[in-house]
Amino acid sequence: MTLPHTPASPAGADRTFQVDLRGLVDLLSHHLYSSPRVYLRELLQNAVDALTARHGLEPGAPADAFGIRLYADGSVVRVEDDGVGLTEADVHTFLATIGRSSKRAEQVAEQRADFIGQFGIGLLSCFLVADEIHVVSRSARTPDAPAVEWRGRGDGSYTVRTLPAAARPRPGTTVTLTPRADAGEWTRPAQVHALARHFGSLLRHPVTFDDGTGGPGAAVNPEPAPWARTYPTPGARSRALAAYGEEVFGFTPLDTIDLDLPAVGLKGIACVLPDAVPAGRRHGHRVHVKGMLLSEQAEEILPEWAFFVRCVLDAESLRPTASRESLYEDDTLAAVRDALAERLRAWIARTAASDPDLLGRFLQTHHLAVKSLAVHDDEILRMLLPWLPFETTDGHATLDEFARTHRTVLVTASVEEFRQVAAIAAAAGLGVVNGGYTYDRELVHRLPEIRPEVSVADLDPGTLTAHLDPVDRETELAAAAYLAQARDALGVFDCDVALRTFQPASAPALLLDSREARHERTRSQLAREQQGGVWGDILGHLRQEAPRAQLILNQLNPLVRTAVTIDEPELARTSAEALYGQAAMLSRRPLRPAESSLINRSFLDLLAHALRKDS
């Protein structure tokens, strides 16, 4: 911003800012507006606000008495409205003063709330595509007032003159732009029509478009919003809303939810996504304010847990930011977000009570979203927890089904722990739920809140080993030498070895090793390696008796019965290592490098032993 030279003035005298208009337009284009295409939205918005004011002057006029006409033939873009218009004084006051809006002249807040824009900088967006803005206007407030012409240029200069009445026979305003050569992408006739449809498809005033070819003008918004139309049956309405959702978002909704908040003049629909989405991934929602598209990516309109829907909304009382491309975060928006969340909860409750098939399809697709909701919402928890699917030792089942056969429900802390114990726990008749997935462990622990007759506890290795049958004393004594050699071989992994009997007999061994135990052993190992250093002292103070993993050999398995009779020390060690490696792989947890090496080595050693024996 460059200030012109001015004569010296007394100290403390007031001065006036000088504005570099080109610099301001560059600021708008790079930091306020997302794209030059917003120029048409701003022109449409000004026209709509002018029509709103005109209807305020003539409340008895039919809703379609006044309209907006767009024209684009490649050389000019013109937006004409039948709105309230401007007098010469209005032109000097509002068009020539940056940041002042004619809406600010209204003293009553309720009157201002009728308008879309309230920031007074929208007309500057036209400089993103043109070097000059030509405005011809005639006021409806003063019927005998002449028409007024205003020409504003990008260098900050402007001219104003009055015109004969014939230049503008009726009240209203015409804005004409002569696009720059580099703005053709946004000012071609087809693009202007597409932008008008994009921004103005839900406007309440009639909008038409003429491409200059001599044909009839095309209606930009020929029909009202789909939720505002009258349908012969509820089924016809549902199909129409689903078709609109598919047109807007490109997918066929699993269902559509009517959204209506009269207190803020909000109407619209939520489309339930037919495919699952990652937890926490928030979709943008299409939000209109008084019919004008504000944003296609308004994440803030719904809470984070509602990622299973996408919405199209039109609101009267939501407040746009200065760029009019997002919503202003205030108490009204917070209240709307809470109210819309309640509508989604009500839809889930209604579906659970009246349409089990739809509920089943919804839960099959969006069970993770519902679980995230149930964690924080007691009503949804009571309503849907029995219907939610979980991975259990009885297969995939709902908690309601699972609790009928298991009055004591055990839950694992991780997926790998569940995979370690699932087959053995099922054979032992234990009811175990995989709590390793997001929200599952927390939700299973809340089951007694709605099923008091069921108890829930965390599964630990001691619980499972208590259900494994001990072998008789003679068998254990006969296997003592082998078990000692196995413990010695697996000591490097802090693993103990025991002999039990359990089903299924096809499982030769079970490895019980929790994630917490592995972390504690890693910490102890680091403490030993860092002994004497600062970290060694810190870890030493945390030192506890490191829990050991347990390799449980199954005496019912023929391979184990043969292995415990081996009297060759090296072969006994190799067979114990092979059993450990096989059990570690069955647990499906990530293998440590030493374990991968052990599996390869034990396989090769057993293969060499078999070949030597054959030869």
Beta strands, then each sheet from edge to edge (+ up, - down):
strand 1: 68-72
strand 2: 77-81
strand 3: 130-138
strand 4: 147-153
strand 5: 158-163
strand 6: 172-179
strand 7: 207-210
strand 8: 218-219
strand 9: 256-261
strand 10: 266-272
strand 11: 286-289
strand 12: 292-295
strand 13: 309-315
strand 14: 389-392
strand 15: 395-398
strand 16: 408-411
strand 17: 432-433
strand 18: 455-458
strand 19: 469-470
strand 20: 495-501
strand 21: 509-512
strand 22: 549-554
sheet 1: 5+ 4- 3+ 6- 2+ 1- 7- 8+
sheet 2: 9+ 10- 13+ 11+ 12-
sheet 3: 14+ 15-
sheet 4: 17+ 16+ 18+
sheet 5: 19+ 20- 22- 21+
end
